């Protein structure tokens, strides 16, 4: 069975676990670097990106996460997870993990009180996906290898680069599992390719 981990340092971990299991894969909380060997794909949940980065460093995850991606295993970052994956962050000198060639703006759609839901057309996923935005970032600039999957107000809010996937919104906070199902398929295909 395909096993997907959810980085359990901060954020909506339980909601991602539920969504992965509803999509037909096994889900486990990742709290130690050794557990990365047990999984085929990984999700970075939402939360607060600066705090998550501090915890990644405190628990020795930084190099292990970079190596996990370098093995060709899929990673899906939601909201703060998207920020962790970017090579560049507006107003900061350095990015965090730098997995996707893109520049992001943090809290770009306003503060928590400005949270909203919006129906979006998401390429390869759905024509009408109900996206939940909470203090959401967006992608300001994307390199040519980044495939844009969805935009809102002309800003990139979902994208893919090779085995990496990201959203500015929270697909785990709805009962609509189509986005997570899409990631599960990416992981299943990657697992087959890496095994051959």
N, C-alpha and C positions, 0 to 999 in steps of 0.2 A: 504494500500500500504506500502511496505517496505521503510523505510526512513533511509538514510545513511548520516551522517554528515562528513564534512571535516573540520578539525581543522584549523581555518583561522587566525593564528597568523603570518605566514610567508610562502612563497613558492608558488608552482603552484596550488593554490586553484581553480581557474576558470577552469583549464584544467581537474581537477578531477571531478568537478561538471558536466561538459559536458559529461565526460566519464561515470559517474554513471547514468545520465539521459538517455544516449544512450543505457545503459544496462537494462533499464526498471524499475529503482527504482527512488524514489524521493530523491533529494540531497539538503542539506542545509548547509550554512556556520555556523560553530560553533565559536562564539565569546565570549559567556558567559557560565559559568559552568551549569547554570540552563537548558540550551538547551540540555544537555546530556540526560535529562529525555525524550526528544521528539524523540530520534533516536534509531534505532535497531542495528546499526553498525557504525564504525568510521574509517576515514582514516587520517593518519598523512602524509602530503605531504612532498616532498623534501624541501630543504632549507639549512640552516646552523645549525647543531645540537646544538652547544653551544648557539647560539642566540635563537633558539627555546626553549631550556631549560630555559634560562633566562626569556623569555616571559611567559612560562608555570608557572614559579614561581611568576612572577609579577602579573599575572591575576588570581592567586589562583587555577590553574588547576591541580596541581600535585596530590593531594589526590583524587580529583574527577575523574581523569583519571584512577588511580589505582583501584578505586572502580567500575568504569564502566567495566573494564576488569574482576574484581573479580565476577561481576554479571553473567559472562559467555557470555557477548556480544562481537562479533567479532571486532577486530581491525586490520587494514592493514597499515603497515608502508612502505613507499617508500623512498629509499636513506637515507636522514637524519632521516626519520621516522624509518627506520631499526635500526639506531644507538640509537635512543631514547628507542627502545624496548629491547635492549640487556642488559643482566645482567653484562657484562664486556666489557670494551673498552680498547684496547691496548694503553698503555702510560698514562692512567688516573687511578686515585685511585678508583673511583667509577663509576658505570653505572648511567643511568638516571632513567627510569621507571622500568627497570628490569623485563619485562613481559616474555621474551623468554630466555631460558637457552643457551646463546651463547656468544662467545667473538668475537668482531668485530674490524676491522682495518679501520680507517677513511681515506678518500682520497686515497685509496689503489691502484687504477688504474691510479694515476697521477693527475696532476692539470687540471684546466678547459680546457686548450689548448689541453690536451690529451683525450678529450671526444670522444666517438666513438659509432658506432652501430654494433650490432652483432646478427646474427640469432641464436636462442637457442632452444633446445628441453626442454620444461618445462612439467614435469610430471603432468598429470590430466588437463593440460591447452591446450597445442599446441605442435606440433612437430617442428614448424618453427616460433617461436615468435621473431619479430624484436625488440630487447632490446636496449634502448637508455641509455648509461652510461655517466653521467656528474659528474666529481669529485667523482666517486662512491666508496663506501666502499665495503668490502666483509666480509663474516663470516669466521673467522679463525678456530674456534672450535665450535662444537655444541654438546649439551648434547644428551643422548639417546632418549629423548622424542621429539627431533626436527626432523621433516621429511624434508629431502633435496629434493627440487623440481627441481632445476637447478644448474649447475655448469658452470664456464667458466675458462679455463686454470687451471683446478683442484681446483678452489676456489668456495665456495658456494655463489651463487648470488640470490637464491630464496629459501624460507623455510617456514615451517608451524609448529606450535605447538598448538594443540588443536584449540581454536578459534582465534589464532593469526597467521597472514600471513605477510611476508615481502619480499621485493625485493630490490636489490642494484641498480636496473635500474628504469626507469620512464615509466611505461606502459601508463600513461595518456598523454604522448607527441606524441603518434602515433594515427592513426585512427583505430587501431586494438584494439577492446574492449574485447578480449577474457579473458584477465587476470582480468579485473574489473568485467566482467560477472561471473567469477569464484568466486570472493569475494561476489558479490551480492547473488549468490546461497548459499554460506556459511551463510550469514546473514539471508536469508529466512529460511534455515533449523534451525538455532539457534532460530529464532523467534518462530517457531512452537514448538521446544523442550522446550523453556522457558515458553510457554503458556500452556503446557500440565501438 
